[in-house]
Amino acid sequence: MYNMKKWILIVAAALLCSCAGDREHILKVYNWSDYMDMSAVEEFEKWYEEQTGEPVHVIYQTFDVNETMLSKIEKGQEDFDVVCPSDYIIERMLRKDLLLPINHDFGETPDYIKEHLSPFIVSCFDKFEGGDKNANDYAVGYMWGTVGIIYNPKYVTDEEASTWDIFRNPKFEGKLFMKEDPRDVFSQITIFLHHDEIESGERTVDDVLHDSSDKAIAEVEEYLKEVKPLVAGWEADFGKDQMILERGWVSLNWSGDGVWARDQAAPQGVDLKFSFPKEGFTFFFDGWVIPKYAKNPKAASYWINFMNRPDIVIRNVEETGYVSCNAAPEVLEAFTDDSYEPIDVSYFFGPDATEVCTDPVLYPKRSDIERAGMQHDWGDRSQALIEMWGRVKGDNASSMTIIIIVGAIVLLAAAWFFTTASKRRRKSHRR
Ligand code: N2P
């Protein structure tokens, strides 16, 4: 018996040691779902070994909501090596000291980040409100885009889809999909509710997006309660499929999903479009960061570098429909297509790119970008938004609960009444 126990302990210890040893050859990646050409993962493993002489095995996990990812790292202290949060979450992670600086020490390997990251992205990251830290030292842009409206022109006119007010239009009852993302939804609706002040110059989009007051939250709550009975679904990632299947006609969504859904729907004879609402909207930047609980920061920084190798960039954009933060000439060439009207994308690709035939949903025109604003970390006020979201979303559940409880009471009362009545009848028969 003693020998048996001893062997179990020895085997367990050996297993533990081999796992611990292995961890330095493991890279834990945590990314948004549907946000990468998965063949790039295997290719990274080979490339890393070629570049460093060390093996690595990638464990790849996905999330659909920024806050889920944040909570796993902030509260759970999980040891992901490289993750891909959005702008306002990167700000939060910087302020909470949750990130390690990006190490650009790649030896003989080219630094694709320094070579190709768009100056536009660098200047946007400079504006992140990360306390005393500059986001460019801790994060590298992966994909970016805008929040807008995917719509089906068979049922919805361009005019109807040009405003965020479409979500209150009873004509589209049961055909509207809303994003299960409190922050993205809040931002678009608050811009819509304040568009008069924005238009008159009294306030800027940026100012409105910084406003986390009770008043701003209450206004959006009221709007969402009006919208709610018309909504077919609140979705974290299935809205694009519902649009392709024509179960939805209108979806508040990310531009990349707009491109992806449009391209998937076309061969099936379904026409989908994406609008940049006239009142204004947000753009988002998702960037690679290395959390402070990472166990393999070296492979993490090589991963970020690899994600900027132009051929990998092109494959990821083609697979996901999202637009990369990388402005390499090969990328510009890959997404130049004469079937589009020329647009000015010099803000992204540099001064020569004033007339490029490219997809205006993928690369928004300069004039569209000028109407957009960025979301910022609200700190502790984020909780007030989550509570508001719970109130809006919870209403259905509570009225349903009330209906079920009342129904159950009525049934019980009816059962009691009939049993008592039949007992009485039996008694009076016997007499
Ligand atoms: C795609 C995820 C896009 C993230 N599934 C937008 N921030």
Boltz pocket constraint, residues with backbone or C-beta under 6 A from the ligand:
constraints:
  - pocket:
      binder: B
      contacts: [[A, 32], [A, 33], [A, 34], [A, 35], [A, 86], [A, 237], [A, 254], [A, 256], [A, 284], [A, 286]]
      max_distance: 6.0
